[in-house]
Amino acid sequence: MGRLNADAFAGEVREGNIDRSAALSWHLQSNHYPPHPHFMVAVADAAIDKANAGEWDEFVTLPEGVQWKGREDSLAPVYGVIESLHLESFLDQEEDF
């Protein structure tokens, strides 16, 4: 159900009917349990931009106090953010995970 909703919202973003940040906020709050906090929208947005640019091995900066699996800094890999936040629907081209 969550993937279908994400696909629908991503389609609305592509059609220009809804802002991507609004769609991501809805996705992170409604398609995850527990819901992700609103401050993760900027992280998701940055990861999508980098993934769409082909920068899968780059990093995005996480908000203060948030760390990525075992890292001691505030960086998270783009591919990991896309996968863990289920952002595939928002990519220009879908990648195999």
C-alpha positions in Angstrom: 0.0 0.0 0.0 2.8 2.5 0.9 4.6 2.0 -2.5 1.3 2.6 -4.4 0.7 5.8 -2.5 4.3 6.9 -3.0 4.0 6.2 -6.7 0.8 8.2 -6.9 2.3 11.2 -5.0 5.5 11.1 -7.1 3.3 11.1 -10.2 1.6 14.2 -8.9 4.9 15.9 -8.4 6.0 15.1 -11.9 2.7 16.5 -13.2 3.3 19.7 -11.2 0.2 19.2 -9.1 2.1 19.1 -5.8 5.4 20.3 -4.5 8.0 17.6 -3.9 8.7 18.7 -0.4 5.0 18.4 0.5 4.8 14.9 -1.1 8.0 13.8 0.8 6.6 15.1 4.0 3.4 13.1 3.5 5.4 10.0 2.5 7.8 10.1 5.5 4.9 10.7 7.9 2.3 8.3 6.4 4.3 5.4 4.9 6.6 4.7 7.7 6.1 3.5 11.2 7.2 5.2 13.3 6.8 8.3 11.2 10.0 10.1 10.3 10.3 13.6 11.7 9.6 16.5 9.3 13.3 17.6 9.4 14.1 14.4 7.3 12.3 16.0 4.3 15.5 18.1 3.5 17.6 14.9 3.7 15.3 13.0 1.4 15.2 15.9 -1.0 19.0 16.2 -1.1 19.4 12.4 -1.6 16.9 12.4 -4.5 18.8 15.3 -6.2 22.1 13.5 -5.9 20.7 10.2 -7.0 19.1 11.8 -10.0 22.5 13.4 -10.8 24.1 9.9 -10.7 25.9 10.7 -7.4 25.0 7.4 -5.7 28.3 7.1 -3.8 28.1 10.6 -2.4 26.9 11.6 1.0 24.1 13.8 2.4 24.4 15.7 5.7 22.0 14.6 8.4 20.5 17.0 11.0 22.3 17.5 14.2 21.9 14.5 16.5 21.1 12.0 13.7 23.7 9.5 12.7 23.9 6.9 10.0 24.3 3.2 10.9 27.6 3.0 12.8 29.1 6.3 11.5 30.4 8.8 14.0 29.8 11.8 11.8 26.6 13.2 10.4 26.9 11.9 6.9 24.7 9.2 5.2 25.3 7.6 1.8 22.8 8.6 -0.9 22.1 5.0 -1.9 21.3 4.2 1.8 19.0 7.1 2.3 17.1 6.3 -0.9 16.7 2.7 0.1 15.9 3.2 3.8 13.4 6.0 3.3 11.8 4.2 0.3 12.3 7.1 -2.1 12.5 5.1 -5.3 9.2 6.5 -6.6 10.6 10.0 -6.5 13.6 9.2 -8.7 13.8 10.2 -12.4 14.8 6.6 -13.2 14.2 3.7 -10.9 17.3 1.8 -9.8 17.6 -1.8 -8.9 18.1 -2.3 -5.1 
